[in-house]
């Protein structure tokens, strides 16, 4: 995708404002699951700061916020920043998935 754009939901905007977040990095985390038929579990994890080296990330600036998305993450369609979790909320990037 050449021209990335991210819509920010009202819950995500509230989350960002309450925590005074300016930068969000979405990393692809791969964990070896010992004794499981899956092998490697993959997850998209948000980190609330800019990466040390942004060369392996796609960069998007929206409403004064800076988003870095790992190039390993597969973009499926329009991206929307939302929140997920009942007890411990975190940002979630809808429209992206882990590569198979």
C-alpha positions as CSV (number, residue, x, y, z in Angstrom):
1,X,0.0,0.0,0.0
2,X,1.5,3.3,-1.1
3,X,-0.7,5.8,0.7
4,X,-1.4,4.7,4.2
5,X,-4.0,6.4,6.3
6,X,-5.3,5.6,9.7
7,X,-8.7,6.6,11.2
8,X,-8.7,7.1,14.9
9,X,-11.8,5.9,16.9
10,X,-13.1,8.0,19.7
11,X,-12.1,5.3,22.3
12,X,-8.5,5.3,20.9
13,X,-8.3,9.1,20.9
14,X,-9.5,9.1,24.6
15,X,-6.9,6.4,25.4
16,X,-4.1,8.4,23.7
17,X,-5.1,11.7,25.4
18,X,-5.4,10.2,28.9
19,X,-1.9,8.7,28.7
20,X,-0.3,11.7,26.8
21,X,0.9,9.4,24.0
22,X,2.5,11.0,20.9
23,X,4.1,8.0,19.2
24,X,2.8,4.5,18.7
25,X,4.8,1.6,17.2
26,X,3.1,-1.6,16.1
27,X,5.6,-4.5,16.2
28,X,5.2,-8.1,15.1
29,X,6.0,-10.4,18.0
30,X,6.8,-14.0,17.3
31,X,7.0,-16.5,20.1
32,X,7.9,-20.1,20.0
33,X,5.2,-22.1,21.7
34,X,6.9,-25.3,23.1
35,X,4.7,-28.4,23.1
36,X,2.0,-26.9,20.9
37,X,1.0,-27.9,17.4
38,X,1.0,-24.2,16.3
39,X,4.8,-23.8,16.5
40,X,5.1,-20.1,16.5
41,X,2.5,-17.7,17.8
42,X,2.4,-14.2,16.2
43,X,0.9,-11.1,17.6
44,X,0.8,-7.4,16.8
45,X,1.8,-5.5,19.9
46,X,1.7,-1.7,20.4
47,X,4.5,0.1,22.1
48,X,3.9,3.7,23.0
49,X,7.1,5.3,21.7
50,X,8.9,5.7,18.4
51,X,11.3,2.9,17.3
52,X,15.1,3.6,17.7
53,X,15.5,2.8,13.9
54,X,12.4,3.6,11.8
55,X,13.8,2.1,8.6
56,X,11.8,-1.2,9.0
57,X,8.5,0.6,9.6
58,X,5.8,2.3,7.6
59,X,5.2,5.8,9.0
60,X,1.9,7.6,9.2
61,X,1.1,11.0,10.8
62,X,-2.5,11.6,11.8
63,X,-3.9,14.5,13.8
64,X,-0.4,15.2,15.2
65,X,0.2,11.6,16.3
66,X,3.0,9.5,14.8
67,X,2.4,5.8,14.0
68,X,5.1,3.3,13.0
69,X,3.9,0.0,11.6
70,X,6.4,-2.9,11.1
71,X,6.8,-3.8,7.5
72,X,6.4,-7.4,8.6
73,X,2.7,-6.7,9.4
74,X,0.3,-7.5,6.6
75,X,-2.1,-4.6,5.7
76,X,-5.5,-6.0,4.7
77,X,-7.5,-2.8,4.1
78,X,-8.4,0.5,5.6
79,X,-6.7,1.0,9.0
80,X,-8.5,2.0,12.1
81,X,-7.0,2.6,15.5
82,X,-9.3,1.3,18.2
83,X,-8.9,-0.1,21.7
84,X,-9.2,-3.6,23.0
85,X,-9.3,-5.3,26.4
86,X,-11.6,-5.2,29.3
87,X,-9.3,-4.9,32.3
88,X,-6.1,-3.8,30.7
89,X,-6.8,-1.7,27.6
90,X,-4.4,-1.2,24.7
91,X,-4.5,0.2,21.2
92,X,-5.4,-2.2,18.4
93,X,-4.8,-1.7,14.7
94,X,-7.9,-2.9,12.8
95,X,-7.3,-3.7,9.1
96,X,-3.9,-5.3,9.8
97,X,-2.9,-8.9,10.5
98,X,0.1,-11.2,11.1
99,X,1.6,-12.8,8.1
100,X,0.9,-16.6,7.7
